[in-house]
């Protein structure tokens, strides 16, 4: 494998995790097999839905070393990279905040339909962060579309109301949302790589440090930091950053050994097995719980992600068994579009009262599962179609 060739397993695993995220998010939970859905917060266990998000977080970290290589080749300075990291983090946090506030939206107080508000938010996001052509005769049009998107988000924030007439609320960061969590984890890992570059031992030490932070947080030893947790809680909990950092470590190893796959696998496979073993050791003190963000859960997810990626790297990039993975490639290359575009369809369907999601039946779990599989594949195709007409989010 040539040193400059694109590593297919990165795109395919990212696409696979997105496909599974779309699938489990669409599932109508009642009577669906328990192993497919989220485990209750206080229950010691894990379903498929409890792995897919950390699986994606892992891929966020794994992609960072290769993204830095591309930026260095384009001649970007360190200051420019810092600016990009901060802007990308800020963008993810902003989108995440808007998304989590949809649930508490009060249409009567806001004087606008909830579904219409949500659709306008998503359209504004696409107008702002679409990957427009650089230069050309339509540059002013593209700038105008971005300005329209920014104005749209500001207007939606002004219109937003939650709560009751006696206790009116506004947009808040009750939590940061999926994209916000990705933003915090990405920021920690990107700055770690900017600082340490390809120093594997250093990256491993930072990873271990955040695992320790996760343990201390779970044991309430960090309660004295509660005043700043509303803003920096994701970092202080250690959980999300530790997952992204596990991917960063594997990505750095892959960057170093991608032309020596045996060396890479002799490190990654034992590391994945060690992460799973550590998860069960930690289970003596912490239950495996995604909702609680326990270190046993994150290490189990890390171990699964490391082993799965090692397998995909061997199958796709070494053995060249590629055809089966083509279905997931568009999602892997357009991850944010693939994740956000289906929500526009959801809110349109719900707002118009369309009976399209007929497969969500309590007494027909097989229909609910198969329908969600079809939905997930359809949404991957939808994102690929948007990409073909130059609608592609890029932060």
C-alpha positions in Angstrom: 0.0 0.0 0.0 1.5 3.3 -1.1 2.2 5.7 1.7 0.0 8.4 0.2 -3.0 6.2 -0.6 -6.3 6.8 1.2 -7.0 4.3 3.9 -10.4 2.9 3.0 -11.1 1.3 6.4 -11.3 4.8 7.9 -14.1 5.9 5.6 -15.9 2.5 5.8 -15.8 2.3 9.6 -16.9 5.9 10.0 -19.7 5.2 7.5 -20.6 2.0 9.3 -20.9 3.7 12.7 -23.1 6.4 11.1 -25.3 3.8 9.5 -25.8 2.1 12.9 -26.5 5.5 14.5 -29.2 6.2 12.0 -30.6 2.7 12.6 -30.7 2.8 16.4 -32.0 6.4 16.4 -34.9 5.4 14.2 -35.9 2.3 16.2 -39.3 2.2 17.8 -38.1 0.9 21.1 -41.1 -1.0 22.6 -40.6 -4.7 22.1 -37.5 -4.3 20.0 -34.8 -6.8 21.0 -33.1 -5.5 24.1 -29.6 -6.0 22.7 -30.3 -3.4 20.0 -31.3 -0.5 22.2 -29.8 1.6 25.1 -29.5 0.0 28.5 -31.1 1.8 31.4 -28.8 4.2 33.2 -28.6 2.2 36.4 -28.4 -1.2 34.7 -25.1 -3.0 34.3 -24.9 -3.8 30.6 -24.6 -2.5 27.1 -26.7 -2.8 23.9 -25.7 -2.0 20.3 -27.1 1.6 20.7 -24.6 2.1 23.6 -21.6 1.4 21.4 -22.4 3.3 18.1 -21.8 6.8 19.4 -18.5 6.0 21.1 -17.6 4.1 18.0 -18.0 7.3 16.0 -16.1 9.3 18.7 -13.3 6.8 18.3 -13.2 7.5 14.5 -13.1 11.3 15.1 -9.9 10.8 17.0 -8.5 8.3 14.6 -8.9 10.7 11.7 -7.1 13.6 13.3 -3.5 12.7 12.4 -4.4 12.3 8.7 -6.4 15.6 8.7 -3.3 17.3 10.1 -1.1 15.8 7.3 -3.5 17.2 4.7 -3.5 20.7 6.3 0.3 20.7 6.5 0.6 19.7 2.8 -1.6 22.7 2.0 0.9 25.0 3.8 -1.3 25.9 6.8 0.6 27.4 9.8 0.2 26.4 13.4 -1.8 29.5 14.1 -4.2 28.7 11.2 -4.6 25.1 12.6 -5.4 26.5 16.1 -8.0 28.8 14.5 -9.5 25.8 12.6 -9.7 23.7 15.8 -11.4 26.4 17.7 -13.8 27.3 14.9 -14.7 23.7 14.3 -15.3 23.1 18.0 -17.4 26.3 18.3 -19.5 25.3 15.2 -20.2 21.8 16.7 -21.2 23.4 20.0 -23.6 25.9 18.4 -25.3 23.2 16.2 -25.5 20.9 19.3 -27.2 23.6 21.4 -29.8 24.3 18.8 -30.6 20.6 18.4 -31.0 19.9 22.1 -33.3 22.8 22.6 -35.8 21.5 20.1 -37.3 19.1 22.6 -38.3 21.8 25.1 -39.7 24.2 22.4 -43.0 25.7 23.3 -44.9 26.7 20.1 -47.6 28.7 21.9 -45.0 31.0 23.6 -42.8 31.2 20.5 -45.5 32.0 18.0 -44.1 29.6 15.5 -44.7 25.9 14.8 -42.2 23.6 16.5 -41.4 21.6 13.4 -41.1 24.6 11.2 -38.7 26.2 13.7 -36.6 23.0 13.7 -36.6 22.8 9.9 -35.5 26.5 9.6 -32.7 25.8 12.0 -31.4 22.9 10.0 -31.7 24.8 6.7 -29.7 27.7 8.3 -27.0 25.2 9.4 -26.7 23.9 5.8 -26.6 27.5 4.4 -23.8 28.4 6.8 -21.6 25.3 6.8 -22.1 24.0 3.3 -18.9 23.4 1.4 -19.2 26.1 -1.3 -16.8 26.3 -4.3 -13.9 28.6 -3.6 -13.8 31.6 -5.9 -15.7 31.7 -9.2 -18.4 34.0 -10.5 -20.9 33.1 -7.8 -18.7 33.9 -4.8 -21.0 36.8 -3.8 -24.0 34.5 -4.0 -22.3 32.0 -1.6 -21.5 34.7 0.8 -25.1 35.9 0.7 -26.3 32.3 1.4 -24.0 32.1 4.5 -25.3 35.5 5.7 -28.8 34.3 5.2 -28.0 31.2 7.3 -26.5 33.2 10.1 -29.5 35.6 10.1 -31.8 32.5 10.2 -30.1 31.1 13.3 -30.2 34.4 15.1 -33.8 34.9 14.3 -34.7 31.4 15.5 -32.8 32.1 18.7 -34.8 35.3 19.2 -38.1 33.5 18.5 -37.3 30.5 20.8 -39.3 30.1 24.0 -39.6 27.1 26.4 -41.4 26.5 29.7 -44.7 27.9 30.7 -46.4 31.3 30.6 -45.6 31.7 34.3 -42.0 30.6 33.8 -40.8 31.4 30.3 -37.4 29.9 29.4 -34.9 30.5 26.6 -32.3 28.4 24.9 -30.0 26.7 27.4 -27.1 24.2 27.6 -28.8 21.5 29.7 -26.4 19.3 27.8 -24.4 19.9 24.7 -26.0 17.3 22.4 -24.3 14.7 20.4 -22.5 17.2 18.2 -21.5 19.3 21.2 -19.9 16.2 22.9 -18.1 15.5 19.6 -16.9 19.1 19.7 -15.4 19.0 23.2 -13.8 15.6 22.5 -12.4 16.7 19.2 -10.9 19.9 20.7 -9.1 18.0 23.5 -7.7 15.5 21.0 -6.8 17.9 18.3 -4.8 20.1 20.7 -3.2 17.0 22.1 -2.0 16.1 18.6 -1.0 19.6 17.8 1.2 19.6 20.9 2.6 16.0 20.7 2.3 15.2 17.0 3.4 11.6 16.5 4.8 11.0 20.0 2.9 7.8 20.7 4.0 7.5 24.3 2.9 11.1 25.0 -0.5 10.6 23.5 -0.9 7.3 25.4 -0.1 9.2 28.6 -2.7 11.9 27.9 -5.2 9.1 27.2 -4.5 7.4 30.5 -4.7 10.8 32.2 -8.3 11.3 31.0 -9.2 7.7 31.9 -8.0 8.6 35.4 -10.0 11.8 35.3 -13.1 9.8 34.4 -12.5 7.5 37.4 -12.0 10.5 39.8 -15.1 12.2 38.5 -17.2 9.0 39.0 -15.9 8.7 42.5 -17.0 12.4 43.2 -13.4 13.5 43.9 -13.9 16.4 41.4 -17.1 17.8 43.0 -15.2 20.9 44.1 -15.1 21.8 40.4 -19.0 21.8 40.2 -19.2 25.6 39.6 -17.4 25.3 36.2 -19.0 22.0 35.2 -21.9 23.6 33.4 -19.4 24.8 30.8 -16.4 22.5 31.1 -18.2 19.4 32.4 -17.5 17.2 29.3 -13.8 17.7 29.7 -13.7 17.4 33.4 -15.7 14.1 33.3 -12.9 12.7 31.2 -15.2 10.2 29.6 -15.8 11.6 26.0 -12.2 12.9 25.6 -10.8 9.5 26.7 -12.8 7.8 23.9 -11.7 10.3 21.2 -8.1 10.0 22.5 -8.2 6.2 22.2 -8.9 6.8 18.5 -6.1 9.4 18.3 -3.7 6.8 19.6 -4.7 4.2 17.1 -4.7 6.8 14.3 -1.1 7.9 15.2 0.0 4.2 15.3 -1.7 3.7 11.9 0.0 6.7 10.4 3.4 5.4 11.6 2.9 1.7 10.6 0.3 1.7 7.8 2.9 0.3 5.4 3.9 -2.3 8.0 0.5 -3.8 8.8 1.8 -6.7 10.8 3.5 -4.3 13.2 0.3 -2.2 13.5 -1.8 -5.2 14.2 0.6 -6.7 16.7 0.1 -3.5 18.7 -3.6 -2.6 18.0 -5.1 -6.1 18.7 -3.4 -6.6 22.1 -4.3 -3.0 22.9 -8.0 -3.6 22.1 -8.0 -6.8 24.2 -6.3 -5.0 27.0 -9.0 -2.3 26.9 -11.7 -4.9 27.2 -9.9 -6.6 30.1 -9.5 -3.3 31.9 -13.2 -2.6 31.4 -14.1 -5.8 33.3 -11.6 -5.0 36.0 -13.2 -1.5 36.4 -16.6 -3.2 36.5 -15.8 -4.2 40.0 -16.3 -0.6 41.0 -18.3 0.9 38.1 -21.2 -0.6 36.3 -21.1 -0.6 32.5 -23.4 2.3 31.8 -23.4 4.7 28.8 -25.9 7.1 30.5 -23.7 7.4 33.6 -20.5 7.6 31.4 -18.6 5.1 33.5 -15.0 4.2 32.7 -15.9 0.5 32.4 -18.3 1.4 29.6 -15.9 3.6 27.8 -13.0 1.1 27.9 -15.3 -1.7 26.7 -16.4 0.5 23.8 -12.7 1.5 23.1 -11.7 -2.2 23.0 -14.5 -3.1 20.6 -13.7 -0.1 18.4 -10.0 -0.9 18.3 -10.6 -4.5 17.4 -13.2 -3.7 14.8 -11.1 -1.2 13.1 -8.1 -3.6 13.1 -10.3 -6.2 11.4 -11.6 -3.7 8.8 -8.1 -2.4 8.1 -6.9 -6.0 7.5 -10.0 -6.9 5.4 -10.3 -3.7 3.3 -6.7 -2.3 3.0 -4.6 -5.4 3.2 -6.7 -8.1 1.7 -8.5 -5.6 -0.6 -12.0 -7.2 0.0 -13.6 -3.9 -0.7 -16.9 -4.3 -2.6 -19.1 -5.0 0.4 -18.0 -1.7 2.1 -18.9 0.6 -0.8 -22.4 1.0 0.6 -21.0 2.8 3.6 -18.3 4.9 1.9 -20.5 7.9 1.0 -21.6 8.2 4.7 -18.0 8.0 5.8 -16.9 10.7 3.5 -19.9 13.0 4.3 -20.5 12.2 7.9 -22.1 15.5 9.2 -24.4 15.7 6.2 -25.4 12.0 6.7 -26.1 12.6 10.4 -28.1 15.9 10.1 -30.0 15.6 6.8 -32.4 12.9 8.0 -33.7 15.3 10.8 -35.0 17.7 8.1 -37.0 14.8 6.7 -38.2 13.7 10.2 -39.5 17.2 11.1 -41.1 17.6 7.7 -42.9 14.2 8.0 -44.1 15.0 11.6 -45.1 18.5 10.7 -47.2 17.4 7.7 -48.6 14.4 9.6 -47.5 12.0 6.9 -47.9 8.3 7.6 -44.6 7.3 6.1 -43.0 5.8 9.2 -45.7 3.1 9.3 -43.2 0.5 10.3 -42.9 1.8 13.9 -45.3 -0.8 15.3 -45.4 -2.0 18.9 -46.7 -5.4 18.1 -44.5 -6.0 15.1 -40.9 -5.7 16.2 -39.6 -7.4 13.1 -41.2 -4.6 11.0 -39.8 -1.9 13.3 -36.2 -3.4 12.9 -36.4 -4.0 9.2 -38.0 -0.6 8.6 -35.2 1.1 10.5 -32.6 -0.8 8.4 -34.3 0.4 5.2 -34.5 4.0 6.6 -30.8 4.0 7.5 -29.7 2.8 4.1 -32.1 5.3 2.5 -30.6 8.2 4.5 -27.1 7.2 3.4 -28.3 7.4 -0.2 -30.0 10.7 0.5 -26.8 12.2 1.8 -24.9 10.8 -1.2 -27.5 12.5 -3.5 -27.1 15.8 -1.6 -23.3 15.5 -2.1 -23.8 15.0 -5.9 -25.7 18.4 -6.1 -22.9 20.1 -4.0 -24.8 20.1 -0.7 -22.1 18.9 1.7 -21.5 20.1 5.2 -17.9 20.8 6.1 -16.8 22.4 9.4 
